[in-house]
């Protein structure tokens, strides 16, 4: 099945304009670079586990961090307020 998909993609390349081919090339290069970085990171993590430096690799989720919003504070800075309350 993958060979059939590859052949279909290759046959459709002839219909693309130069700018579209350049865009496709950039996407492919980014995809390959990201895959290479992932492979290196996985090998590094595996080496850490095998040497006993860590027991397991935890992958943090960043979803909750993306929904936080900064707030504007009026008056004195929050750090000064905290220092003043501690006195």
DSSP file (Angstrom, degrees, kcal/mol; ACC not computed):
  #  RESIDUE AA STRUCTURE BP1 BP2  ACC     N-H-->O    O-->H-N    N-H-->O    O-->H-N    TCO  KAPPA ALPHA  PHI   PSI    X-CA   Y-CA   Z-CA
    1    1 A X     >        0   0    0      0, 0.0     4,-1.9     0, 0.0     3,-0.4   0.000 360.0 360.0 360.0 -47.5    0.0    0.0    0.0
    2    2 A X  H  >  +     0   0    0      1,-0.2     4,-2.4     2,-0.2     5,-0.2   0.868 360.0  54.8 -58.3 -34.8    2.7    2.6    0.8
    3    3 A X  H  > S+     0   0    0      1,-0.2     4,-2.4     2,-0.2    -1,-0.2   0.881 106.2  51.7 -65.5 -36.9    4.3    2.0   -2.6
    4    4 A X  H  > S+     0   0    0     -3,-0.4     4,-2.0     2,-0.2    -1,-0.2   0.895 110.4  48.4 -65.4 -40.5    1.0    2.8   -4.3
    5    5 A X  H  X S+     0   0    0     -4,-1.9     4,-2.4     2,-0.2    -2,-0.2   0.917 111.1  50.6 -65.6 -43.2    0.7    6.0   -2.4
    6    6 A X  H  X S+     0   0    0     -4,-2.4     4,-2.6     1,-0.2    -2,-0.2   0.915 110.0  49.6 -60.9 -43.9    4.3    7.0   -3.2
    7    7 A X  H  X S+     0   0    0     -4,-2.4     4,-2.0     1,-0.2    -1,-0.2   0.886 110.2  51.1 -63.0 -38.4    3.7    6.3   -6.9
    8    8 A X  H  X S+     0   0    0     -4,-2.0     4,-1.4     2,-0.2    -2,-0.2   0.915 111.2  47.6 -64.9 -43.2    0.5    8.4   -6.8
    9    9 A X  H  X S+     0   0    0     -4,-2.4     4,-1.0     1,-0.2     3,-0.2   0.924 111.2  51.2 -63.5 -44.8    2.4   11.3   -5.2
   10   10 A X  H  X S+     0   0    0     -4,-2.6     4,-0.5     1,-0.2     3,-0.4   0.867 108.7  51.1 -62.6 -36.6    5.2   11.0   -7.7
   11   11 A X  H >< S+     0   0    0     -4,-2.0     3,-0.5     1,-0.2    -1,-0.2   0.823 108.5  52.1 -70.7 -29.3    2.8   11.1  -10.6
   12   12 A X  H >< S+     0   0    0     -4,-1.4     3,-1.2    -3,-0.2     4,-0.4   0.655  90.7  78.0 -80.8 -15.5    1.1   14.2   -9.3
   13   13 A X  H >< S+     0   0    0     -4,-1.0     3,-1.3    -3,-0.4    -1,-0.2   0.840  84.0  63.8 -60.5 -33.2    4.4   16.1   -8.9
   14   14 A X  T << S+     0   0    0     -4,-0.5    -1,-0.3    -3,-0.5    -2,-0.2   0.758  98.2  55.4 -65.0 -24.3    4.4   16.8  -12.7
   15   15 A X  T <  S+     0   0    0     -3,-1.2    -1,-0.3    -4,-0.2    -2,-0.2   0.585  89.1  98.8 -84.8 -10.9    1.3   18.9  -12.3
   16   16 A X  S <  S-     0   0    0     -3,-1.3     2,-0.1    -4,-0.4    -3,-0.0  -0.491  70.5-127.8 -81.6 146.9    2.8   21.2   -9.7
   17   17 A X     >  -     0   0    0     -2,-0.2     4,-2.4     1,-0.1     5,-0.2  -0.382  32.6 -99.9 -82.7 169.3    4.3   24.6  -10.5
   18   18 A X  H  > S+     0   0    0      1,-0.2     4,-2.2     2,-0.2     5,-0.2   0.901 122.8  49.9 -59.3 -44.4    7.8   25.6   -9.4
   19   19 A X  H  > S+     0   0    0      1,-0.2     4,-2.1     2,-0.2    -1,-0.2   0.879 111.2  50.0 -64.2 -36.6    6.6   27.6   -6.4
   20   20 A X  H  > S+     0   0    0      2,-0.2     4,-2.4     1,-0.2    -1,-0.2   0.881 109.4  51.4 -68.6 -37.5    4.4   24.7   -5.3
   21   21 A X  H  X S+     0   0    0     -4,-2.4     4,-2.4     2,-0.2    -2,-0.2   0.884 109.2  50.7 -64.4 -38.3    7.4   22.3   -5.6
   22   22 A X  H  X S+     0   0    0     -4,-2.2     4,-2.2     2,-0.2    -2,-0.2   0.909 110.4  49.0 -66.1 -41.7    9.5   24.7   -3.5
   23   23 A X  H  X S+     0   0    0     -4,-2.1     4,-2.3     2,-0.2    -2,-0.2   0.924 111.8  49.4 -62.0 -43.7    6.8   24.8   -0.8
   24   24 A X  H  X S+     0   0    0     -4,-2.4     4,-2.5     1,-0.2    -2,-0.2   0.902 109.1  52.6 -61.5 -41.7    6.6   21.0   -0.9
   25   25 A X  H  X S+     0   0    0     -4,-2.4     4,-2.5     1,-0.2    -1,-0.2   0.903 108.9  49.6 -61.7 -42.1   10.3   20.7   -0.6
   26   26 A X  H  X S+     0   0    0     -4,-2.2     4,-2.4     2,-0.2    -1,-0.2   0.908 111.0  49.2 -64.4 -42.0   10.3   23.0    2.5
   27   27 A X  H  X S+     0   0    0     -4,-2.3     4,-2.4     2,-0.2    -2,-0.2   0.921 112.3  48.2 -63.3 -43.3    7.6   21.0    4.2
   28   28 A X  H  X S+     0   0    0     -4,-2.5     4,-2.6     2,-0.2    -2,-0.2   0.915 111.1  50.3 -63.9 -43.3    9.5   17.7    3.5
   29   29 A X  H  X S+     0   0    0     -4,-2.5     4,-2.5     2,-0.2    -2,-0.2   0.911 111.7  48.1 -62.2 -42.4   12.8   19.2    4.8
   30   30 A X  H  X S+     0   0    0     -4,-2.4     4,-2.6     2,-0.2     5,-0.2   0.909 111.6  50.6 -62.8 -42.0   11.0   20.3    8.0
   31   31 A X  H  X S+     0   0    0     -4,-2.4     4,-2.2     1,-0.2    -2,-0.2   0.919 112.5  45.8 -62.2 -44.5    9.4   16.9    8.4
   32   32 A X  H  X S+     0   0    0     -4,-2.6     4,-2.2     2,-0.2    -2,-0.2   0.899 112.8  50.2 -66.0 -41.1   12.7   15.1    8.0
   33   33 A X  H  X S+     0   0    0     -4,-2.5     4,-2.3     2,-0.2    -2,-0.2   0.913 111.8  47.8 -64.0 -43.4   14.5   17.5   10.4
   34   34 A X  H  X S+     0   0    0     -4,-2.6     4,-2.2     1,-0.2    -1,-0.2   0.898 112.0  50.0 -64.7 -40.1   11.8   17.0   13.0
   35   35 A X  H  X S+     0   0    0     -4,-2.2     4,-2.1    -5,-0.2    -1,-0.2   0.880 110.3  50.1 -65.0 -38.2   12.0   13.3   12.6
   36   36 A X  H  X S+     0   0    0     -4,-2.2     4,-2.2     2,-0.2    -2,-0.2   0.902 110.6  49.3 -66.7 -41.5   15.7   13.3   13.0
   37   37 A X  H  X S+     0   0    0     -4,-2.3     4,-2.4     1,-0.2    -2,-0.2   0.897 110.9  50.4 -64.7 -40.0   15.5   15.4   16.1
   38   38 A X  H  X S+     0   0    0     -4,-2.2     4,-2.5     2,-0.2    -2,-0.2   0.902 109.4  51.1 -64.6 -41.1   12.9   13.0   17.6
   39   39 A X  H  X S+     0   0    0     -4,-2.1     4,-2.2     2,-0.2    -2,-0.2   0.915 111.8  46.8 -62.8 -43.6   15.1   10.0   16.8
   40   40 A X  H  X S+     0   0    0     -4,-2.2     4,-2.3     2,-0.2    -2,-0.2   0.911 112.6  49.4 -64.8 -42.3   18.1   11.6   18.5
   41   41 A X  H  X S+     0   0    0     -4,-2.4     4,-2.6     1,-0.2    -2,-0.2   0.904 111.0  50.2 -64.3 -41.3   16.1   12.6   21.6
   42   42 A X  H  X S+     0   0    0     -4,-2.5     4,-2.4     2,-0.2    -1,-0.2   0.906 110.7  49.0 -63.4 -42.3   14.7    9.1   21.8
   43   43 A X  H  X S+     0   0    0     -4,-2.2     4,-2.1     2,-0.2    -2,-0.2   0.898 111.5  50.2 -64.2 -40.2   18.1    7.6   21.6
   44   44 A X  H  X S+     0   0    0     -4,-2.3     4,-2.0     2,-0.2    -2,-0.2   0.932 111.7  47.3 -62.8 -46.7   19.4   10.0   24.3
   45   45 A X  H  X S+     0   0    0     -4,-2.6     4,-2.1     1,-0.2    -2,-0.2   0.900 111.0  51.7 -63.1 -40.6   16.4    9.1   26.6
   46   46 A X  H  X S+     0   0    0     -4,-2.4     4,-2.6     1,-0.2    -1,-0.2   0.892 108.3  51.7 -63.1 -39.3   17.0    5.4   26.0
   47   47 A X  H  X S+     0   0    0     -4,-2.1     4,-2.1     2,-0.2     6,-0.3   0.886 107.8  52.5 -64.8 -38.6   20.7    5.8   27.0
   48   48 A X  H  X>S+     0   0    0     -4,-2.0     5,-1.4     2,-0.2     6,-1.2   0.916 112.5  44.7 -62.5 -42.6   19.7    7.6   30.2
   49   49 A X  H ><5S+     0   0    0     -4,-2.1     3,-0.8     1,-0.2    -2,-0.2   0.919 112.7  50.8 -68.0 -43.6   17.4    4.7   31.1
   50   50 A X  H 3<5S+     0   0    0     -4,-2.6    -1,-0.2     1,-0.3    -2,-0.2   0.847 109.9  49.4 -65.5 -34.4   19.9    2.0   30.2
   51   51 A X  H 3<5S-     0   0    0     -4,-2.1    -1,-0.3    -5,-0.2    -2,-0.2   0.591 112.9-118.8 -81.4  -8.9   22.7    3.6   32.2
   52   52 A X  T <<5S+     0   0    0     -3,-0.8    -3,-0.2    -4,-0.6    -2,-0.1   0.559  78.4 124.8  85.9   7.8   20.4    3.9   35.3
   53   53 A X  S   <S+     0   0    0     -5,-1.4     2,-0.3    -6,-0.3    -4,-0.2   0.833  83.4  15.8 -69.4 -30.3   20.6    7.7   35.5
   54   54 A X        -     0   0    0     -6,-1.2    -2,-0.3    -9,-0.1    -1,-0.1  -0.966  63.4-145.8-137.2 156.1   16.9    7.8   35.3
   55   55 A X  S    S-     0   0    0      1,-0.3     2,-0.3    -2,-0.3    -1,-0.1   0.829  82.5  -4.3 -89.1 -36.7   14.1    5.2   35.8
   56   56 A X        -     0   0    0     -8,-0.0     2,-0.6     2,-0.0    -1,-0.3  -0.989  65.0-119.9-153.8 157.7   11.7    6.6   33.3
   57   57 A X        -     0   0    0     -2,-0.3     2,-0.5    -3,-0.1   -12,-0.0  -0.897  26.5-156.4-102.3 121.5   11.3    9.5   30.9
   58   58 A X        -     0   0    0     -2,-0.6     2,-0.7     0, 0.0    -2,-0.0  -0.834   5.3-148.2 -99.1 134.8    8.2   11.6   31.6
   59   59 A X        -     0   0    0     -2,-0.5    -2,-0.0     0, 0.0     2,-0.0  -0.890  19.0-140.6-102.4 109.7    6.8   13.7   28.8
   60   60 A X        -     0   0    0     -2,-0.7     2,-0.4     1,-0.1     0, 0.0  -0.328   8.8-131.4 -69.4 150.3    5.2   16.9   30.2
   61   61 A X        -     0   0    0      1,-0.1     3,-0.2    -2,-0.0     4,-0.1  -0.862  14.7-168.2-100.7 138.0    2.0   18.2   28.7
   62   62 A X     >  +     0   0    0     -2,-0.4     4,-1.2     1,-0.1     3,-0.2   0.276  59.9 101.8-107.5   9.2    1.9   21.8   27.9
   63   63 A X  H >> S+     0   0    0      1,-0.2     4,-0.6     2,-0.2     3,-0.5   0.921  81.3  49.1 -62.0 -45.5   -1.8   22.2   27.3
   64   64 A X  H >4 S+     0   0    0      1,-0.2     3,-0.5     2,-0.2    -1,-0.2   0.811 107.7  55.7 -67.6 -27.8   -2.6   23.8   30.6
   65   65 A X  H >4 S+     0   0    0      1,-0.2     3,-1.0    -3,-0.2    -1,-0.2   0.791  98.5  61.6 -73.0 -27.8    0.2   26.3   30.2
   66   66 A X  H << S+     0   0    0     -4,-1.2    -1,-0.2    -3,-0.5    -2,-0.2   0.734  99.7  55.2 -72.2 -21.3   -1.1   27.5   26.9
   67   67 A X  T << S+     0   0    0     -4,-0.6     2,-0.3    -3,-0.5    -1,-0.2   0.431  82.2 106.1 -94.8   1.1   -4.4   28.7   28.4
   68   68 A X    <   -     0   0    0     -3,-1.0     2,-0.4    -4,-0.2    -3,-0.0  -0.616  53.7-160.1 -82.1 140.0   -2.9   31.0   31.1
   69   69 A X        -     0   0    0     -2,-0.3     2,-0.2     0, 0.0    -2,-0.1  -0.936  17.0-119.7-121.1 143.3   -3.1   34.7   30.5
   70   70 A X        -     0   0    0     -2,-0.4     2,-0.4     1,-0.0     0, 0.0  -0.496  27.6-145.4 -75.1 148.7   -1.1   37.5   32.0
   71   71 A X        -     0   0    0     -2,-0.2     2,-0.4     2,-0.0    -1,-0.0  -0.879  11.0-122.8-115.7 151.4   -2.9   40.0   34.0
   72   72 A X        -     0   0    0     -2,-0.4     2,-0.5     2,-0.0     0, 0.0  -0.780  24.0-152.4 -91.6 132.7   -2.2   43.7   34.3
   73   73 A X        -     0   0    0     -2,-0.4     2,-0.3     2,-0.1     5,-0.0  -0.904   3.8-152.8-109.3 130.3   -1.6   45.0   37.8
   74   74 A X        +     0   0    0     -2,-0.5     2,-0.3     3,-0.0    -2,-0.0  -0.769  61.6  16.2-100.3 149.3   -2.3   48.5   38.8
   75   75 A X  S    S+     0   0    0     -2,-0.3     3,-0.1     3,-0.0    -2,-0.1  -0.664 114.1   1.8  92.9-149.7   -0.5   50.3   41.6
   76   76 A X  S    S-     0   0    0     -2,-0.3     5,-0.1     1,-0.1    -2,-0.0  -0.339  90.7 -86.3 -74.2 157.0    2.7   49.1   43.0
   77   77 A X     >  -     0   0    0      1,-0.1     4,-1.8     3,-0.1     3,-0.4  -0.215  34.1-117.8 -60.7 151.8    4.4   46.0   41.6
   78   78 A X  H  > S+     0   0    0      1,-0.2     4,-2.3     2,-0.2     5,-0.2   0.858 113.3  58.9 -59.9 -37.3    3.3   42.6   43.1
   79   79 A X  H  > S+     0   0    0      1,-0.2     4,-2.1     2,-0.2    -1,-0.2   0.891 106.0  48.1 -62.3 -38.5    6.8   41.9   44.4
   80   80 A X  H  > S+     0   0    0     -3,-0.4     4,-2.4     2,-0.2    -1,-0.2   0.876 109.5  53.2 -69.0 -36.3    6.7   45.1   46.5
   81   81 A X  H  X S+     0   0    0     -4,-1.8     4,-2.0     2,-0.2    -2,-0.2   0.915 109.6  48.3 -62.9 -42.9    3.3   44.1   47.8
   82   82 A X  H  X S+     0   0    0     -4,-2.3     4,-1.4     2,-0.2    -2,-0.2   0.921 112.0  48.7 -64.0 -44.9    4.5   40.7   48.9
   83   83 A X  H  X S+     0   0    0     -4,-2.1     4,-0.7     1,-0.2     3,-0.3   0.911 111.2  50.9 -61.8 -42.7    7.6   42.2   50.6
   84   84 A X  H >< S+     0   0    0     -4,-2.4     3,-0.6     1,-0.2    -1,-0.2   0.866 108.7  50.9 -63.8 -37.1    5.4   44.7   52.4
   85   85 A X  H 3< S+     0   0    0     -4,-2.0    -1,-0.2     1,-0.2    -2,-0.2   0.763 104.7  58.2 -72.7 -24.2    3.0   42.1   53.7
   86   86 A X  H 3<        0   0    0     -4,-1.4    -1,-0.2    -3,-0.3    -2,-0.2   0.634 360.0 360.0 -79.9 -14.2    5.9   40.0   55.0
   87   87 A X    <<        0   0    0     -4,-0.7    -1,-0.2    -3,-0.6    -2,-0.1   0.495 360.0 360.0 -78.1 360.0    7.1   42.7   57.3
